[in-house]
Amino acid sequence: AMRLVLLLAVLLLARGAVRIPLRRMKSLRHRLEEQGLLEASPNMLPSRVGSKFFSGLTSGVTTEPLENIMDAEYIGAISIGTPPQQFLVLFDTGSSDLWVPSVDCSSPACVGHERFDPRLSATHRATGQPVSIQYGTGSMSGVLAYDTVHVSPVNNQAISLSKKEPGSFLTHHAFDGILGLAFPSIASSGAVPVFDNMMSQGLLAEDLFSIYLSSESRTGSFVMLGGMDSSCFSGRLRWIPLSAETYWQIAVDRIIMRGRVVACPRGCQAVVDSGTMLLAGPPRDIATIQHHIGASEYPSSQVRKSLPDIIFVIRGTKFPLPAKNYIQQIYPGYCKSGFESITISSEFWILGQVFLRQYYSVFDRAHRRVGLAPAAQQC
């Protein structure tokens, strides 16, 4: 059988565990500003961060609202094919497909990024099966294929190759494609995700992966497949069982500020999502929180010192988030709230990079749970 071998820029820590360095790239906002495109960019359009969740479960289409990766992108290098062709990808716990642009794609978003050329790979196998993934500000469509690899290697791994990426928004992102780390049930291609193949082929020391996102520097962040690094967090991991096996979904007890419940008073659901920049929740809850912290835009970063922690209570444990995390510096002397409203039918939150920079996160497939512990300042 053909093999897709995913050559990652990795540091082997132990048998069955790989550490994949992530780079915190210059923000999309800054790149657009440098090109004089910020005011005209789709950043001005209404955000639809919640469109990613649930819509794909019945339609076979996964939604990925990339507009919310405006102020930070944590991306890592992978290579595909024989000989290997390298790409920068977003490691996303909120989706399940692996895709990169195809050389057959002429959309501006493809032309400006690395594109996979199947004619240059001796191990490529085409299927002709169409794949479509819808985005908040655009879409990707292409075909499913198989190719070769080395994260041990992984045999018979599928990859989607985009042939069309309509719209202009993907053009300005630093990453070429996405590697999804959620469950097989939401894979739009119906193919087995990368991590599931690694598990079934016995390539991992443990059937889990972990994520560390550095707050202070562009280096030091990583995804570790098959293990965790205890030097990158303090205290002990608090384990939270999954409430659904689609995304990495958990139950939250309540959300408090200054000792008062400000959101999620009767409990709610949340997804731990490395592919979303912000903290997102129901409009009513977000409005209440914004009322407690003031305006959504701030003329000075000094205002962060006077704002309280927002505390997520999960399984009886408090997970505080200081203002330095949820009030983000956009430009020197100018800050913006890291909260955003989502409009879906239930009490539902997305715990994105704003949350994950504060907490080392472990995604345990074997025991269907998420582990959280305070992240070390440096790792």
N, C-alpha and C positions, 0 to 999 in steps of 0.2 A: 504494500500500500504506500501511496505517496505520503510524505511527511511535510507538515509546515513547521519549519524550525524558526523560532522567534529569537534571534540573536539580540540579547539585551546588553547594554553597557552595565555590567554587574560586578559586584564584589562577592565572591563565594565566601560565606561565613562558616558554613558547616555542611556536612552531607545532607542534601535535601532542603537547603534553604538558600535563597538568593536575595541579595540586597540591591535594589535598583535605585541609583541616585536620581533625585528629582531636582531640577533647576527652577528656581523662582525667577521667571523672566521679567524683563521690563514690562510694566503694565500696558494693557491694550489702550487704556486711556492716554498714557504718555506717548505711545507710538502714534496714535491718531492725532494728538496735539502736535507732535513734531512734523507731521505731514500736512498740517492745516485742515484736518478733516473732522476734528472732534465735534464741532457744532452741527455739522451735517450728517454725522454718523447715526446708525440705528440706535445708539445709546439714547437718543432723544425720543424714541418710540416707547409706548407703554410696555413695561416688562410683563412677561407671561411665565414667570419661573415655575408656577405650579403645573403648567401644561405637560411637564415631563412625566408626572406620576398618574398612574391608573389608566390613562387614555389608551395605552398600548395593550392592555390585558385582553381586550376583546377584539380589537381591530387587527392585531398582528403588527402594529406599527409602534415603535418606541420613539418618544419625543425627548429631545435634548436641548433645553433652552440655553444656548451658549452665550446669549447676551449678558448673563450674569457673571461671566468671568471677565469683568472689566478692569479690576484693579490688581489682580494677581493671577498668574498662571504657573502651576507647578507641573512641569512636564519632564518626561524621561525619554531616553533613546532606545529604539528597538531596530532590529534589522530583519528583513524577510527575503527569502529566495537563495539561490545558489548560482553565482556568488551572491553574498548578502547586499541588499540595498537598505540604507539606513533612513529612519523616520523619527520625528519627534511626536510623541503621543501624550494625550491626557489620560491618566489612569483614573477611571471614573467608577465609583461604587454605586452610581445611580443608573447604570445601563449595563448591557451584557454582550454587546457586539464588539468585535475588533474590525476596524476599517481604516483604510488609508486611501489617498487619491490614486487613481489609475492614470497611466500615461495617455489613455484614450479620452481623458476628461479635458475639455478646453475651456471650462468655466474659469473666470478670473480667480476664484478662490483656489482652484487646482493649479493654475499656471504659476501662481506665486508661491507654491509649496513643492516639496519633494513628491514625485509621482512614481508609482511602481510600474515597471515595464516587464510584463510577463515573458516577453520574447528573450529577455536577458537571463531568465532563470531556467536552469536545466531541470528543475524539479517541479515546475508549475503544472497544475492540472485545472483546467477551466471546467465549469459546470453549466454555464448559461442560465443558472437560476437567478431571477431578478431579486433585488433587495432594495427596500425604501425605508428611510428613517426621516421622520418629520421633525423640524426644529421650530422654536419660537419665532425666529426671524428668517427662516429659510428651510432647506431640505437637502438631503443627500440621496441619490439613487444610483444604483450600479448593479454589479453581479457578484455572486458568490464564487470563490475559487479555493483551491488548496495548494499549499506549497511546503517548502522544507524548513527544519529548525533546531535551535539549540538554547533551550532553557533546560536541557537534560539529555535527550531531545523530547519534544512533544510530538507524538504521532498523529497524523490525520486531523490536524487543526485547521479549521475554516477561517477564511478572511474575506471580508467584503471590500470590493474595489469600486470606489465611486467613479461614475462616468459623467454625472451632472451634480453641481453644487450651486443651484440658483441663488441669486441675491449677492450682495457685496459684503455681508458681515464677516463670513469666514475668511475673507481675503486678508484681514488685518490681524488675525490671531497667529501666535507664534507656533502653535502645534499644527502638525499635518493631519493627524487622525486621532482616533480614540480607541483605548483598550478598556472594555467594560469588565467590571468585577462583581456585578450583581448576579442574580440567579438565572438559570436557563429558561425559566418560564417567561421571561420578558425579552428574550433574544428575538429581534425582528426577523432575522434570517432563519430561525429555527435550528441553527447550528449549535453545537456544543461550545460553550465559552472556553477561553484559554485556561482559566483556573480549574474548571471542572475536568478538563482533559489531564491536567497535571495531577489532580487527585486520583482519577481512575487508573492512571498509568503508574501509580506508586512513586511519583517523582519528588514528593514532599516529605520532610521529616514530620510535619504536622499539617493537618488539613485546615490551615488558617493563614491569613496574611495580616500585616500590620502597616500602619501609616504614621509617619512623623513629618509634620509641616513646620519648618523653621519660621519663627516670627520676625527675626532680626536680620537675617542675611539671605542672600540669593543661593547659598550652598548649604548643605547639611541635611536637607529634606530627603526622604526616601520612602519607597514602598518595599517591604520585605515579604517575599512569597515563601511560605512554609515555616515561618518563625517570627520571633519578636526580639527586641533588644531591650533588656531591663535597665540598661544604663540611660535610656532615653526618656524615662519617666520616674516620678517619685511616688512613694507609698505603694499600695497594692492595687491591682486592677479590680475594678468593680464590674462584675459580669451582669449583663442585662439580656434576658431571653428575647428572641425575636417574636413579634406578634404577627408577622407574615413573612413568607419566604419568596418574595419577589424582588423588592428592594431590601436594603438593610433597615427594616422597620421595627421600631421599639415603642413601648408605651411610656408616656411622661405623666407624672402625678400632678404637677402644677408648676407654675412659673411665678417667682416672687421677686419683689424689689422693696428694699427698706422694711422687710418683715411683712409686707402685704401681698396678697395674691393679685397679680396684675393680668394674668392670662392663664388659660387652660384650667379653670377652676374645678371642673369635674373630671379631669384627666383628658388626655388627647394622645394622638399618634404622632410620631416623628420619624423621619428618615435621616440616617447618617450618610451624608452625601459629599464625597470628595470632589465631585464635578460641579458643585454649585458654590459660588463665592460667598453668598450672603446668608443671613438668618432670615427665614421667611415663615410667615404664619397667616392666620385668618385676619382680614381687614380690621375687624373689631378689636382683636387683641393687639395688633400692631398700632392702632390708633391710641389705645390705652397706654402702651409703653412709650410711644412718642410724646404723649402728654406728660408722662413722668420725667422724661429726659429733656424735654424742650423741643426746639425746632429740629427738623431733619438735616439742616445744613448749618455749619458753624464757621464763623469767621476766623477762629483761632483754635489751635490744637490744645491750648491751655485749659479749655473748658472741660476736657476729659478728667482733669484732676478733681473736679467737684461733683462728678456723677457717680451714682451708686453702682454696685455690681447687679447684674441680672442673674438670678439663680434658677437653674433648671433642676427640679427635684425629680429624680428617676429612681424608682424602686426604693424610696426612702432616703436616698443619698443625695446630698446637695452638690451640684456642679456649678460653682460660681463662674461668671464671665465678667471680668473687669471692663471698665469703660474703654481702656486702651485697646481692647479687642473689638468691641462693637461700635466704637467711633473711629473711623478710619481716616488717616491723612491722605487726601487726594493730591494736594499741592502744598508746598510749604506755607503754613499759616492758614490753611483751609481744610476743614474736615467735613465728613458726611456720615450720617447714620448707616450702620450695616444691616438695618432691618428693611424688609420689603413685604408687601402684602401679596398673598396668593388667594385666588378665588376658586376653590373646589368645594364640594358639597359637605365635607366633614371637617371636624376640628383636626387640623393637620399642620405640622411644622416640618421645615427642612433645616437640618443642622449642617450647614455648609462649612467652608474653609474658615469663616470667622470663629466657629466653635472648635474646629479640629486643630487650629493653631494653639489652642489652650490645652487640648487633651490628646495624648497619645491614644490611638485607637487600634483595637485588635478585632478582626472580623473572622469569627470562628465558625467554619462550615460544619465541622464534625459535631459540635454541640449546639448549633443554631443559636448563636448568641454574639453580642458585641461587648468587648471589654474596654473600659475607659479609665485613664489615670492621668493626673497632671503631667503635662509634658515638661521635660527638662529644657532649660533655656538654651543650652547648646548640647549637641549630640554628635 
